Amino acid sequence: MSKSEDFERWGGAAAWTSGIELTPMQTLMWRAERHPVQSSTSTVILDLDRAPDWKRFVAATEWGTGLVRRLRQRVVDPVVPTAAPTWADDPTFDLGYHLRRELVSSREEMLAQAAQIALRPFDRSRPLWEGVLFEGLPDGAAYVLKIHHALADPLGTVQLLSMLQSGKRAHTARKPVGDEVAAPAAAEPVDLAVSGLRTDVATLPEAALSALRRAGVAATRPQAVLASTLRYGASVRRLVTQAAPASPELSPRTGKMWSFLTLDAPLEQLRAVAKQGGGTLDDAAVALVLGGLRRYHERRGGAVREIPVGVRVSLARADDLGNRFAGAIISGPIAIEDPVDRVAAVRGEVLSLHTERALEVLEAAAPLLNRMPAFVGAGALQTAAVPDAFVLTLPGPPRRRYMAGAEVQGMYVLGPLPGAALTVCLVTVGDTACIGVNVDASAVADLRELEECLVEGVEEMISVTASTSG
């Protein structure tokens, strides 16, 4: 990879975030969070081929936090919810608080410690990230990064890490640096609340006029408005209703005991299976997880034909800048043994979601919920149906990357558990699908058995392409 490509990516990282306020959805998740049961924290594990020089690693992290200003900022919330929380520079930012290194003797020990790091809540008065470099592993090192959704969602975290990494092992002497911008005056919670109230008062006439217009339309076309409202309500009811009965083998769930697992799969073979089933890589990831869970249920003696599975549905439109997604739940066909048929069944379930009018209901309701006490937003998030498993796929770096001279050999995202028994994130890194699994240990009777079944699920998917090529 050329030096110019590195500089182009680093320039993109410098402009990664520019908004001063949290978005409505970020605000809702920030205020409604009850970590770890209702968490907005993700953890990323980077496998490195060697332990990087610590001084160089610290210097690289210092440079990264200078390039991406948001990494040195904290959230300031108004005393009453009349305005969105804002980002402000942390005048006491100390890299030593956010970055450290520890010694472990095995991958299992590293994963156990990573789960404990993820379970600890953030100090919400500081920048919302924490990084730990684990040294002493037999085959290299691992960097564990914990990050809050308000700072970056899982997709944004993978994108940011990919942008900050280098395309070569050697040190780059003159890297770009962040703009020297004078730090804005620290926002005060009371001032934010007063400013939000003034804005509300100023926009009240316009809001009243808009409400009158809508009332006029309803008066002239009552039947059309009523029919549209009923269709939307039916769509909401379908989205918040359980798609399939929850599995008794994946309960009860407390959400307070997290265990991390990591798996690898050959990316091109997964894509080949997806193509055979007429689906996407996202569908193949869901089918893979269902294959592992089918084996787990069979070993436990559970007769389950389908389970509720959470997926992401794209809300992108032609004029959208960036990625927009909504969460939804499908009936996961766990009883289908053939992986290709399972992919096809998952594809059909996902396609049916695109006809739902209310996919954006939470995003639409967020501004209103954010003006209410935090417990109202938390309650709204809890009203939705909860899946047994949540599965998502994220695009990672397509080519080899380095961190302070150490090659990144794997990138695993461990997402939060929004009431699910397990959250599975598949990240594409080069020609490998890196699969991170966060398990609610209180819901799984035998964690090792679950891991074995998921590994067998990977092998089952690979065997399809092997038999076809043979």
Buried (B, 14 or more C-beta within 10 A) or exposed (E): EEEEEBBEBBEBBBEBBEEEEBBBBBBBBBBBBBBBBBBBBBBBBBBBBBBBBEEBBBEBBEBBBBBBBBBBBBBBBBEBBBBBBBBBBBEEBEBEEBBEBBEBEEBEBBBBBBBEBBBEEBEBEBBBBBBBBBBBBEEBBBBBBBBBBBBBBBBBBBBBBBBBBBBBBEBBEEBBEBEEEEEEEEBBBEBBBBBBBEEEEEEEEEEEEEEEEEEEEEEEEEEEBEEEEEEBEEBBEBBBEBBBEBBEBBEEBEBEBBBBBBBBBBBEBBBBBBBBBEBBBBBBBBBBBBBBBBBBBEBBEBEBBBBBBBBBBEBEEEEEEEBBBBBBBBBBBBBBEBBBBBBBBBBBBBEEBEEBBBBBBBBEBBBEBBBEEBEBBBEBBBEBBBBBBBBBBBBBBEEBBBBBBBBBBBBBBBBBBBBBBBBBBBBBBBEBBBBBBBBBBBBBEEEEBBBBBBBBBBEBBBEBBEEEEE
